[in-house]
Amino acid sequence: MNTVTIRTSSKGTGYYVRTSYNVKALDAWRAIPGRKFDRTSGENFIPLEQRRALWNLLRTYYAGETLVTDLVGTIGPIPQSFASDQWRAEVQQEMDKELDEQVSKVSEEPRDAEIVEANGWAVVDLPAVHGALSKRASRKPKAKRRAAARP
């Protein structure tokens, strides 16, 4: 099994990382700002500010390899990157399932209000209030007719 070795620089400004050669990871290594490769030792120097990029690179391209550090010693296998396509698909399925459940609950509940778009405005239509207002509106004309009908 391959190992990834990380040691802290003597000044504490970054990390020296030694990994097995991985063609797929070359562009990712080169994309880390401030990275320097030392040909004699075969190590990449990664600035301290780029530790998140280093960790993401290790999880993406070196998952399963044993991680060894100078401070802790052997840590164990590097976990797989959470940004993998499989993980994204699983999360998307879970989110879709949860959304479907919420939508089905909402559609089963009685609806007291409804949002209606009118002239570019979103209007809340409350059937109970609308019915009460309709009854009042229908009463007013009758009252006016009665008053007009009186001599």
C-alpha positions as CSV (number, residue, x, y, z in Angstrom):
1,M,0.0,0.0,0.0
2,N,1.2,3.5,-0.9
3,T,1.8,6.2,1.8
4,V,1.5,9.9,1.8
5,T,4.0,11.6,4.0
6,I,3.5,15.1,5.3
7,R,6.1,17.0,7.4
8,T,5.9,20.5,8.7
9,S,8.5,23.0,7.5
10,S,11.1,24.0,10.2
11,K,9.8,27.7,10.0
12,G,6.2,26.6,10.2
13,T,5.3,28.2,6.9
14,G,4.0,25.2,5.1
15,Y,4.2,21.4,4.5
16,Y,6.5,19.1,2.6
17,V,4.4,16.4,1.0
18,R,5.7,13.2,-0.5
19,T,3.2,11.0,-2.5
20,S,3.3,8.3,-5.1
21,Y,3.4,9.5,-8.7
22,N,-0.2,10.1,-10.0
23,V,-0.6,11.4,-13.5
24,K,-4.2,12.4,-12.9
25,A,-3.1,14.6,-9.9
26,L,-0.4,16.6,-11.7
27,D,-2.7,19.5,-12.8
28,A,-4.2,19.7,-9.3
29,W,-0.8,19.9,-7.8
30,R,0.2,22.7,-10.2
31,A,-3.0,24.6,-9.5
32,I,-2.1,25.1,-5.8
33,P,-0.8,28.7,-5.4
34,G,2.7,28.9,-3.9
35,R,3.5,25.2,-4.5
36,K,7.1,24.3,-5.2
37,F,8.4,21.0,-6.2
38,D,11.9,19.9,-5.0
39,R,13.4,17.5,-7.5
40,T,16.1,16.2,-5.2
41,S,13.7,15.1,-2.4
42,G,10.7,14.5,-4.6
43,E,8.5,16.6,-2.3
44,N,6.0,19.3,-2.9
45,F,6.1,22.3,-0.7
46,I,2.6,23.6,0.1
47,P,2.2,27.0,1.9
48,L,0.3,26.9,5.2
49,E,-2.6,29.0,3.7
50,Q,-3.2,26.3,1.1
51,R,-3.8,23.4,3.6
52,R,-7.5,23.2,2.5
53,A,-6.5,22.8,-1.1
54,L,-3.9,20.1,-0.1
55,W,-6.5,18.2,1.9
56,N,-9.0,18.3,-1.0
57,L,-6.3,17.1,-3.4
58,L,-5.3,14.2,-1.1
59,R,-8.9,13.1,-0.7
60,T,-9.6,13.3,-4.4
61,Y,-6.5,11.6,-5.8
62,Y,-4.9,9.6,-2.9
63,A,-8.0,8.2,-1.1
64,G,-7.2,5.0,0.6
65,E,-3.5,5.6,0.9
66,T,-1.9,5.7,4.4
67,L,-1.3,9.1,5.8
68,V,1.9,9.6,7.8
69,T,2.8,12.9,9.5
70,D,5.8,14.1,11.5
71,L,3.7,15.4,14.3
72,V,1.2,12.5,14.8
73,G,2.8,9.6,13.0
74,T,0.6,7.1,11.1
75,I,-3.0,8.4,10.9
76,G,-4.5,5.8,8.6
77,P,-6.1,5.7,5.2
78,I,-7.1,9.0,3.6
79,P,-10.9,9.2,3.3
80,Q,-12.5,9.6,-0.1
81,S,-13.4,13.0,-1.3
82,F,-16.9,14.2,-0.6
83,A,-16.9,15.9,-4.0
84,S,-17.0,12.7,-5.9
85,D,-19.8,12.2,-8.5
86,Q,-21.2,9.2,-6.6
87,W,-21.5,11.3,-3.4
88,R,-23.2,14.2,-5.3
89,A,-25.7,11.8,-6.9
90,E,-26.5,10.2,-3.5
91,V,-27.0,13.6,-1.9
92,Q,-29.2,14.8,-4.8
93,Q,-31.4,11.7,-4.5
94,E,-31.8,12.2,-0.8
95,M,-32.7,15.8,-1.3
96,D,-35.2,14.9,-4.1
97,K,-36.8,12.3,-1.9
98,E,-37.2,14.7,1.0
99,L,-38.6,17.4,-1.2
100,D,-41.1,14.9,-2.7
101,E,-42.2,14.0,0.8
102,Q,-42.7,17.6,1.8
103,V,-44.6,18.4,-1.4
104,S,-46.9,15.4,-0.8
105,K,-47.6,16.5,2.8
106,V,-48.5,20.0,1.6
107,S,-50.8,18.8,-1.2
108,E,-52.7,16.5,1.3
109,E,-53.4,19.3,3.8
110,P,-56.5,21.5,3.3
111,R,-55.7,24.7,1.6
112,D,-56.8,27.8,3.4
113,A,-55.0,30.3,1.3
114,E,-53.8,30.4,-2.3
115,I,-51.3,32.6,-4.0
116,V,-52.6,34.2,-7.2
117,E,-50.7,36.3,-9.6
118,A,-52.6,39.4,-10.7
119,N,-51.1,42.2,-12.8
120,G,-47.6,41.2,-11.9
121,W,-48.4,41.1,-8.2
122,A,-48.5,38.0,-6.0
123,V,-51.8,38.1,-4.1
124,V,-52.8,35.8,-1.3
125,D,-56.4,34.7,-1.8
126,L,-58.0,33.6,1.4
127,P,-61.2,31.7,0.6
128,A,-62.9,32.2,4.0
129,V,-62.2,35.9,4.0
130,H,-63.2,36.2,0.4
131,G,-66.5,34.5,1.1
132,A,-67.3,36.8,4.1
133,L,-66.4,39.9,2.0
134,S,-68.6,38.6,-0.8
135,K,-71.6,38.2,1.5
136,R,-71.0,41.8,2.9
137,A,-70.7,43.1,-0.6
138,S,-73.9,41.4,-1.7
139,R,-75.8,42.9,1.4
140,K,-74.8,46.5,0.6
141,P,-76.6,46.7,-2.7
142,K,-79.8,45.3,-1.0
143,A,-79.7,47.9,1.7
144,K,-79.2,50.6,-0.8
145,R,-82.2,49.2,-2.8
146,R,-84.4,49.2,0.3
147,A,-83.5,52.8,1.1
148,A,-84.1,53.8,-2.5
149,A,-87.4,51.9,-2.5
150,R,-88.8,53.8,0.6
151,P,-91.0,56.8,-0.2
